[in-house]
């Protein structure tokens, strides 16, 4: 067991505790095995009004005795970017003071996933060792994202990427970027595969999708494919986030009118394995005209792999590494052809191989790999 001189990890993230992309929370839980982990949750700020009427707390312990701290916005008007930035700045100074008193003798590591607010954050915590654990291609989000990512790539002590595609992009500015596993909730799938979910009885073969239903999806491509397969059912599980005024919403409404597509609400994570288990084939129908999609590494790939399901995907760059295991489509004609191939069960050997890919990309594997690079053992080592 390591003593109280084990490292203090400060994980700064822009999402919420219950985000579908829960890379921050999963990383926090794993880092607890290597030291003391604190999550600074910028996605759930507390305002004066919410302080007395909201269930969120400024700080709380969540699973695995992980401390979560939320910023308190002293200055009203957080809709203005400059006010939000100033509030975060004040909270980071207060947090640095708290850590300097509470964890005086520990090695301190600040851990960032996104470039947003990175420049000011690294300056405030400039005496900490810093990790940029890059999880997506943020460069084209905005000029602010580009400026901050350029800064973090120049100033972070360590930079890691969760795919070869992403690493190659980051190495244009910084050569010592290391590739680490993607991160996949193996423990949830190991336990969740036995859970039951309410569902209609299976009448036809099912092609399914689990994840956010938004403008990342190529609805036009899907419309042509789904219309062709009158004897297949297409089931989509996820939160719908498409602004009504957009072209994507019109395309979504068109596809919603088809008789063989069914949209279901987002399900709890522990039920996702049972949902995927129903599918005969799985979809990753992302638009590759969006640069963010083209260079992503969808976590659902590993979820589908773990369950031993055939996958039909658009041509996402990183997934080409698995070209022997994924059916790629670019056009409606290709999509129809590939689904016809994918709808049949995989051999046991191939399903086991794909499950192995998922296990090698678990959160345990990812965080352990980074901590090995940092020279930090587990507490029970």
N, C-alpha and C positions, 0 to 999 in steps of 0.2 A: 504493500500500500504506500502511496506517496503521501507526504505530510502536507501541512498547510503552505509549504513553499512551492507547491505545484502551480502551474501557470494560471493566470486569470485571463479568460477569453472574453472580450467585449464584442458581441456580434451586433452590428448595426444593419437594420433592414427596413425597406420601405413598404412592405406589405403589412398584412394583419396576421394575427395568430391563427386564424381559421382559413387562410387563403388556400385555394385549391393547389397552387404551386407552393408547397410547404417546405421548400428547401431550407429556410432559415430555422424553423422549429426542429426539423429532423437533424440539422447540423448541431444545434444547441444540445439536443439530447445525447448525441454521440460524443460531443466535446466534454460532457460531464464525466466521461470515462477517463479523460486525460487531465482534467483540472477543474477549476471553477468557471462556469459559463454564465454570462449575463447577457440577456437579449435587450437591446434598445430598439423598441418598436415604433418607428416613425409613422407607420400607417394607421396608428390608433391614438392620435393626440387627444389630450383632455383640455377642454375649454372651461371658462368660468361657469357657463351655463350647465355643461355636462358634469361638472364637479359634484353638483348636488342632485342631478336628475338622471345620471347614467350609471349603468351597472359596472362599467370599466373602472379599474383602480389604477392609481399612479404606479403602483408596484404590486406584484403578486407572484407567488410560487406556483408553477404549473407542473406538468408531468416530469418525473425524474428529479424533483427538487430544483428545477431550473427557475432562476429569478428573471422575471420580465419587468422592465421599466418603461413607462410611457412618458413622452414629453408633455409638460404642462405649458399651454400657450398663454403666457402672461399678457401678451399684447393682442387685443381683439383685431379681427380682420384678416384671418388666415387665408382667405380666398386670394389675397394679393400675394404674389410670389415673394416679394421683398419682406413682407411681414412674417410669412411662414419661415423664411430662411433665418430671420432675426430670432424668432422664437426657438428654432432648433439650435441656433448658435448659443443662446443663453442656457438652454438645457444641457448642451454638451459641456459647457464650462462647469456647471453645477455637478454633472455626472463625473467629470474628471476629478473634481475636488473630493467627492464622496469616495471614489475608488482609491485616491491617494491616501486617504485616512483609513479606510476599512481594509485595504489590501496592500499595505505599505511595502511589504517585503517580497511580494510576488513578482515574478516575471509577467509582463503585461503584453497581450497581443490583441490588436484590434482587427476585426474580420469583416470585410465588406463584400457584398454580392453584386451591387449595382453602383454605377458611377455617380448617381444623383447625390448632391451635397458632399461628394468625396473630397473636393479640394479643401473646404473649410474644416471638414472632420479630420482629415489627416494633419492639418496644421495645428488644430487644437490638441490632438493626441500625438504630437510629433515625437515624443519620447518613447512611444510604444513601438514594438515590432508590428509590422502591418502585413496583412494577407488580403489580396484581391482574388476572391474566389469567383471568377466570372462565369455566370450561368446562362448568358444569352448575348446576342449581338445587339448591343444598345447604341451603336455608333450613329445610326440613322434616326434615332428617336427625335433628336432636336439638337440645335447648336449647343445648348447648355450641356446635354449629355456628352457630346463630342469633346467639349472643352474639359469637362470633368474626367472623362476617360483618359484623355491624353495626359492629364495631370497624374492620375492614379497609376498609369502605366510607367510614368517617369519616376514616381516617388515611393510606391509601395515596396516593401522589403521583398515580398514574394508574390508571384502571380501564377495562378492556376486556371486552367480551362477544362470544361467537362466534355470536350470533343476535340478531335483532330482538326476539324474544319474551323472551329472557333480559335484554336491555338494558332493556326496558320495566319488568320487575320490579325490576331494580336501581335504576332512576331514581326509584323511589318514595322512596328514601333519598338518592340522590346523582344530581344532574342531568347532570354532565359525563361520562357513560359513553359511550364510543365503540364502535361495532360494527365488528368486524374479520372477515375470512374464517374459516371453520370450522377449516381445517387438514385436509389430505388427503395421503396419501403417494403423490403423483403419480409420483415416481421409481421406487418399488417396482412400481407398476402398469405403467409404461412398459416396464420390463425384465421383469417377471413374467408379462406376457401371453404370452410366448414359451415359458415353462417348461411342462413336462409333469408331470402327477401320475398316480399309479396310480388307475385307476377302472374300474368295470364299463362295458361298452358301453351306449350309450344306446338303450333299447328303447322308451320312451314319452316324451312331453313331460314336462319337469321344472319344478317350482316349487321354488325354493330359498331358503335362509336361511344367512347366515354371521354368527356372533357368539356371545356368551354365551347359554347355554341355562339360564335361571334363572326366578325368579318374576316377572320383568318381562314375560314372555311370556304372552299370553292363550291358555292351552291349551284352555279351554272353547270359545272361538270357533274355534280351529283344528280341534278335534275334529269339530265339525259340518261345517266346510268340507271337510276331508280325507275324511271318510266319504262325502260326496256324490260326490267325483271318483274313481271306481274306475279310470278310464283314465288318470289322471295320477299321477306319482310326486312325492312331497314329500321333499326331501333337506335335512337340517339338519347344518351343520358347525360345531362349537364345543364348548367345555368345558361339561360338565353340572355345575351347582352348585345343586342343589335339596335342602335338608335333608329326609330321609325322613319326618320327623314332620309336615311341613306339608301343607296342602290342595293346594298347587301340585304336590307330588310325586304325590299320588293322581291328579290330572288328567293329569300327565305320563305316568304308567303307563298310563292309559286310552288316551291317544293313541299310545303306543308299541306297543300291541297291534294297531293297525290295519295291514293288510297292505301298504298303499302308502306308508308313511312309513319313512324310513331315517335313522338318526342316525350321524354320522361323527365321529371325533375332531377336535379342533382341528388345523388345518394351519398350517405356517409361513407367515408373511406373504407371502413371495415366491411362494407357491403360490395365494394367494387369487384373483388374476385368472383363473387357469386353472380354478378351481372355479366361479367366477361365469360364466365363458364357457359352461359346460355348460347353464346354466339358460335356460329359455324365459321365465320371469318370476321376479321376486324379491319376497321378503316382508319387511315390517317389522311384525310382529304384536304390538306392545307393548300392554300394558294401560293404557288412558288413565284408569282410576280411580286410578292412582298419580300423584300430582302431579309427582314426579320425571320420569316418562315423558312426561306431558302437555307439559311445558315443555322437553324435551330437543331436541337437534338431532343425530340419529344419524349418525355418520360413515359408516356403511354406505350411507347415501343417495348419497354422492359416489362410493363404490366401485361401486355399481350403475350410477349415471349414467355413469361413465367407460367402463364396458363396454357402454353402450348398451342396457341391459335395461329392460323395463317393470317398474314397481314397484307392488305392492299394499300399502297401509299402513293401519293404524288412524289415527284422526284426531288426529295429533300437531300441536300448534298451529303450530310453525315451518314444517312441511312444507306448510301451506296456501299458502305463497308459490309453490309449484310445482304448483298445482292443475291446470294444463294438462298436467302430465307425470306425475302420480301418481294411481293409482286408489285412492280412499278407501273403507274399509269400517267399518261400526259393528256390524252384525249378521251372523249366518250367511248370511242371504239375500243381503245386500249383498256379502258376501265371495265367494259363489259367482258372482254376477253379474259382479263386477269381475275375478275371475280368468279367467272366460270371455272377457272383453274383452282382458285383458292377455297372454294366452297367445300372441298373434300378434306377430310381429316388428315393431319400430318402423320407420318410414321412415328412410332414410339421413339426411335432413335433420334429423329429430327426434333421432336417435341422436347426430348431431354436435353438436346444440345442447346435449344433456345432458352430453356429454363436455366441452363448454366450461364448463358450470357447475362441474364437478369441478375443472378446471384453474384456474379463478378462485378456488377454495377450497383451493389447495395450501398446504403448510406454508411454502413459500418466499413465497407471496403474503401469508400471515398474518403471519409474523415481519417481513417487509419493511415491511408496513403499520404495525405497531406501532413499529418502529425509525424510520420516517419521522415518526410522531407525536412520538417522542422526540428527533428531530433527529440521529440517529446513522447515518452512511453505512456502506456495506460496506467491508471491508478493501481490496478491489481497486478501490474507487471512485476 
